[in-house]
Amino acid sequence: MSLTVLMNAGPWLSVPPPGYGGIENIIATLVPELRRLGVRVVLASVDSSTLPVDEKISVFPDGQFEALQRPYNQVCGIAQAHLGGVVRALHTRDDIDLVHDHVEAVGLATLAAMGPDAPPALHTLHWDLAKHPALYGNLDGGDRIRVNGVSASQLARAPRALRDHSVGHVHLSTPLAVDADRRPRPDKGDYLIILGRINPGKGQDVGARLAQRVGVPLVLAGPVGPYHRPEDLAAAGDEARQNPDVRFFYDEVAPHVDGDLVRWVGTVAGQERDDLLAGARASLFPLRWEEPGGTAVVESLALGTPVVATTRGCLPELIEHGRTGLLTTDEEELADLVLAAGALDADECRREAATRFTPTVMAQRYVGLYEQVRRGATARRLQPA
C-alpha cells in the first residue's frame, strides 16, 4: 500500500505515554500495525515520543499534560501552537495523503478551516460528544473532513451535523489481546480493581463505598489530576485543590481510602499494571457517564478479568452479560454482581478479546476508513459544478 498518513497525537503526552494516557496508548497500539500493513506514518506529537515512525513533527519538547486543567487563559495556546506546526507541515509538503487527527475540538476545527486544498482528514472522537455543542452542531467539513467514533453508542448521541460527517465507528484495541486465548489461566486474588483516571464520571467513590459495604478489597489505579503517585499529591498541598479531579478525590473518595479495604496506588504501568488487572476478581466500572470507548474494558478482558459495570455508553457493545461480565442499570445492584462475578470464566473473556480487540483488527478497520475518506473526497471534487 502506498499511503502516507500524518498521525496527529497532540501535545499532551508522549507516545507511548509514561503510564496513563488513553489516546496516546491507542495511537501507540495502532501505528505499528499500520506500518506493518504498508502505511507510512508521520507522527505529530512531542519530541520525547519514542514510538518508531517514519517521521516525527513536534513543537514542544515534552508533554504538556500538567497544564490541561489550568485556567483556559493560561493554556489556550498550547494545542493551537501544536496545530500550527501541523498546518505548517501540511502547507510545505505534498506527500501527506491523509491526516488522522486525535486532538479534541481544536484539531477538528483547524483541519476543517484549512479549505479544499488541504489533504483529507479523519478525526477520531475519543470523548463525550456533549462537550462541544456549538462546534459539533455546526460542523461543516466540506469535501475533506470525516469523523469516526470509538463506539456505536457514542455516535448515536452525536449532533446531526457530526453524524452527517461520520464514516462509522472503530472499537478500541489492546496489544494484550494478541494470543490472549493462548496464555495460561491467571491466578485470581480476592480483590476488585478500578483502572483509570479518578474523576466523577468513572465513579470511584461509588466503588469505594461498595467495597466497604460488601467487604471485598478494592484497588484504585490511576492518576488524580496531574498527580500519578500518592506522595506527589500529598506534597502538592492545598494548591492542588484547584484541580476539579483533586477536589473530587479529597471530598468523595479519600474518606473511604483506608489502606486496607480501599487503596489508591496511583498510576501503574507495564507488567505491574497487567499483573494487578489479571489478578483481580473483577474489573469494576460504576460509571456515571456514557463511556465512549472503554480502553480499560478491553484490557481487562484480554487479561481474563470479567467486568462488572453500570450499563452506560459502550459497555453493552463490549461486554456480553453473563459471559464476559455483568451489567446493570441499578447502581445498588452492583454489590450483588460483584459477589457473583467469581463464577464467570476467565477463558471466555480472553477468547473474546483475542477475536475482537487485537491491534490488527483495529488497524485493518482504519485502513478501510482511510480509503473510504480519500475516495469520497476525490469523488466530490470531481463532481461537475
Helices and strands as residue ranges (DSSP letters): E 3-8, H 22-36, E 39-45, E 55-58, G 65-67, H 72-92, E 98-101, H 106-113, E 121-124, H 133-137, E 145-149, H 152-156, H 160-164, E 166-169, G 175-177, G 180-182, E 192-195, G 200-202, H 204-214, E 218-221, H 230-236, G 237-242, H 244-248, I 249-253, G 254-256, E 262-266, H 270-278, E 282-285, H 295-302, E 307-310, H 315-318, E 325-328, G 331-333, H 334-340, G 341-343, H 346-356, H 359-382
